[in-house]
Amino acid sequence: MGSRALRIKRVYEAPEPEDGWRVLVDRLWPRGVSKARAAVDLWAKDVAPSPELRTWWQHDPERFAEFADRYRAELSTNPAIPPLLERIGREPATTLLFAAHDPLVNHAAVLRDFLD
């Protein structure tokens, strides 16, 4: 992806102009967030971890490294990735939105690094 800005942010944080194209990358819509407040341009639920992987991981920091490996394996064969990458390439900035509490230990961080 190179010089284009690709960042992650909790969907509960207020939208900002520098967010650019805002993509929700969770399989489930976040609790307590209206569509208007989320200001989501695309809900890319197909790039989220599979329900089986999410259930196995349960956001356990001790399992994060293995989760990241398994998630990258899913992403490498996910047909939703090429069109997402193509669209990101046309945007000056993209923000991947997620609902998890931890800003470092979450699937969006793995996805950002994978797409970058």
MARDONU-22621 format. One record per residue (C-alpha): residue number from 1; residue in one letter; x, y, z. Coordinates in Angstrom, 3 decimals, always signed. Example, Ala and Ser with C-alpha at 12.3 -4.5 7.8 and 13.67 -1.06 7.14 Angstrom:
BEGIN
(atom 1; "A"; (+12.300; -4.500; +7.800))
(atom 2; "S"; (+13.670; -1.060; +7.140))
! end
This chain:
BEGIN
(atom 1; "M"; (+0.000; +0.000; +0.000))
(atom 2; "G"; (+2.921; +2.308; +0.543))
(atom 3; "S"; (+2.418; +5.999; +1.292))
(atom 4; "R"; (-1.348; +5.971; +1.802))
(atom 5; "A"; (-2.542; +6.363; +5.371))
(atom 6; "L"; (-4.089; +3.211; +6.835))
(atom 7; "R"; (-4.990; +3.390; +10.501))
(atom 8; "I"; (-7.246; +1.728; +13.034))
(atom 9; "K"; (-9.627; +3.324; +15.511))
(atom 10; "R"; (-12.363; +2.282; +17.912))
(atom 11; "V"; (-15.781; +2.860; +16.349))
(atom 12; "Y"; (-16.841; +4.513; +19.632))
(atom 13; "E"; (-14.412; +7.416; +19.028))
(atom 14; "A"; (-15.755; +10.472; +17.210))
(atom 15; "P"; (-15.210; +10.623; +13.441))
(atom 16; "E"; (-12.523; +13.066; +12.312))
(atom 17; "P"; (-11.774; +14.449; +8.833))
(atom 18; "E"; (-8.344; +12.749; +8.793))
(atom 19; "D"; (-10.069; +9.356; +9.125))
(atom 20; "G"; (-10.800; +9.486; +5.407))
(atom 21; "W"; (-12.711; +6.417; +4.201))
(atom 22; "R"; (-14.165; +4.704; +7.304))
(atom 23; "V"; (-14.505; +0.918; +7.159))
(atom 24; "L"; (-16.087; -1.108; +9.955))
(atom 25; "V"; (-14.249; -4.449; +10.049))
(atom 26; "D"; (-16.323; -6.243; +12.714))
(atom 27; "R"; (-18.676; -9.089; +11.836))
(atom 28; "L"; (-21.309; -7.790; +14.294))
(atom 29; "W"; (-22.578; -4.210; +14.474))
(atom 30; "P"; (-21.158; -2.552; +17.638))
(atom 31; "R"; (-23.524; -2.235; +20.588))
(atom 32; "G"; (-24.921; +1.175; +21.321))
(atom 33; "V"; (-23.641; +2.879; +18.166))
(atom 34; "S"; (-26.134; +4.283; +15.696))
(atom 35; "K"; (-25.373; +4.118; +11.989))
(atom 36; "A"; (-25.286; +7.936; +11.918))
(atom 37; "R"; (-22.856; +8.227; +14.843))
(atom 38; "A"; (-20.575; +5.521; +13.435))
(atom 39; "A"; (-20.239; +7.429; +10.134))
(atom 40; "V"; (-19.227; +4.204; +8.400))
(atom 41; "D"; (-18.615; +4.326; +4.632))
(atom 42; "L"; (-18.398; +0.523; +4.309))
(atom 43; "W"; (-19.237; -2.334; +6.644))
(atom 44; "A"; (-16.713; -4.995; +5.578))
(atom 45; "K"; (-17.931; -7.809; +7.819))
(atom 46; "D"; (-16.523; -10.419; +5.411))
(atom 47; "V"; (-12.940; -9.477; +6.365))
(atom 48; "A"; (-13.532; -10.006; +10.092))
(atom 49; "P"; (-12.286; -13.198; +11.745))
(atom 50; "S"; (-14.538; -16.212; +11.256))
(atom 51; "P"; (-17.037; -16.848; +14.066))
(atom 52; "E"; (-15.103; -20.030; +14.934))
(atom 53; "L"; (-11.805; -18.148; +15.255))
(atom 54; "R"; (-13.385; -15.340; +17.266))
(atom 55; "T"; (-14.985; -17.861; +19.631))
(atom 56; "W"; (-11.668; -19.710; +20.061))
(atom 57; "W"; (-9.718; -16.503; +20.771))
(atom 58; "Q"; (-12.187; -14.758; +23.127))
(atom 59; "H"; (-9.905; -11.662; +23.099))
(atom 60; "D"; (-7.434; -13.495; +25.366))
(atom 61; "P"; (-4.111; -11.591; +25.160))
(atom 62; "E"; (-2.262; -14.880; +25.860))
(atom 63; "R"; (-3.685; -16.300; +22.620))
(atom 64; "F"; (-3.115; -13.191; +20.509))
(atom 65; "A"; (+0.009; -14.399; +18.659))
(atom 66; "E"; (-1.665; -17.653; +17.640))
(atom 67; "F"; (-4.893; -15.793; +16.841))
(atom 68; "A"; (-2.955; -13.419; +14.569))
(atom 69; "D"; (-1.350; -16.368; +12.726))
(atom 70; "R"; (-4.715; -18.083; +12.248))
(atom 71; "Y"; (-6.400; -14.829; +11.176))
(atom 72; "R"; (-3.658; -14.060; +8.625))
(atom 73; "A"; (-4.188; -17.575; +7.214))
(atom 74; "E"; (-7.912; -16.799; +6.835))
(atom 75; "L"; (-7.149; -13.447; +5.227))
(atom 76; "S"; (-4.715; -14.963; +2.712))
(atom 77; "T"; (-7.566; -16.922; +1.094))
(atom 78; "N"; (-10.402; -14.445; +1.739))
(atom 79; "P"; (-12.028; -13.342; -1.559))
(atom 80; "A"; (-13.127; -10.048; +0.058))
(atom 81; "I"; (-9.512; -8.850; +0.460))
(atom 82; "P"; (-8.571; -7.992; -3.174))
(atom 83; "P"; (-11.548; -5.640; -3.754))
(atom 84; "L"; (-10.949; -4.016; -0.360))
(atom 85; "L"; (-7.267; -3.468; -1.154))
(atom 86; "E"; (-8.176; -2.061; -4.564))
(atom 87; "R"; (-10.564; +0.463; -2.993))
(atom 88; "I"; (-8.101; +1.397; -0.226))
(atom 89; "G"; (-5.591; +2.115; -2.980))
(atom 90; "R"; (-7.896; +4.789; -4.389))
(atom 91; "E"; (-8.356; +6.564; -1.041))
(atom 92; "P"; (-5.884; +9.107; +0.400))
(atom 93; "A"; (-6.640; +7.801; +3.907))
(atom 94; "T"; (-8.542; +4.816; +5.289))
(atom 95; "T"; (-9.499; +4.050; +8.880))
(atom 96; "L"; (-10.425; +0.518; +9.900))
(atom 97; "L"; (-13.002; +0.708; +12.689))
(atom 98; "F"; (-13.409; -1.912; +15.412))
(atom 99; "A"; (-15.355; -2.278; +18.660))
(atom 100; "A"; (-12.837; -4.183; +20.830))
(atom 101; "H"; (-11.671; -2.423; +24.000))
(atom 102; "D"; (-7.927; -2.986; +23.577))
(atom 103; "P"; (-6.395; -0.643; +20.965))
(atom 104; "L"; (-3.388; -2.953; +20.467))
(atom 105; "V"; (-4.721; -6.490; +20.934))
(atom 106; "N"; (-7.495; -6.709; +18.350))
(atom 107; "H"; (-8.173; -8.127; +14.909))
(atom 108; "A"; (-8.123; -4.694; +13.230))
(atom 109; "A"; (-4.418; -4.329; +14.104))
(atom 110; "V"; (-3.707; -7.679; +12.437))
(atom 111; "L"; (-5.830; -6.712; +9.424))
(atom 112; "R"; (-4.106; -3.307; +9.072))
(atom 113; "D"; (-0.672; -4.957; +9.087))
(atom 114; "F"; (-1.867; -7.593; +6.608))
(atom 115; "L"; (-3.239; -4.966; +4.219))
(atom 116; "D"; (-0.156; -2.781; +4.558))
! end
